[in-house]
Amino acid sequence: MPIYEYRCPSCHHLFEELVRSASGGDSVKCPKCGKSRVERRLSVFSAREASPKPSSHAPMGGGCCHCCDPHGSCGLS
């Protein structure tokens, strides 16, 4: 069941509504003023990872910081 964002053109109230079907949005009313003429808005969201994962290419115990060679002899430094 998707959650849609709506705006009431009468009182300018922004709200979200859980809609059970695609045509279920036809019966949505503004919770502030009760008007049934509301506008569905485009929802924009972003997902973000909670914590970054360590790189598998990070040097362990020293190195030149450009490769995984602990002696730093790769010539990239």
Order of alpha helices (4+ residues) and beta strands (2+ residues): beta-beta-beta
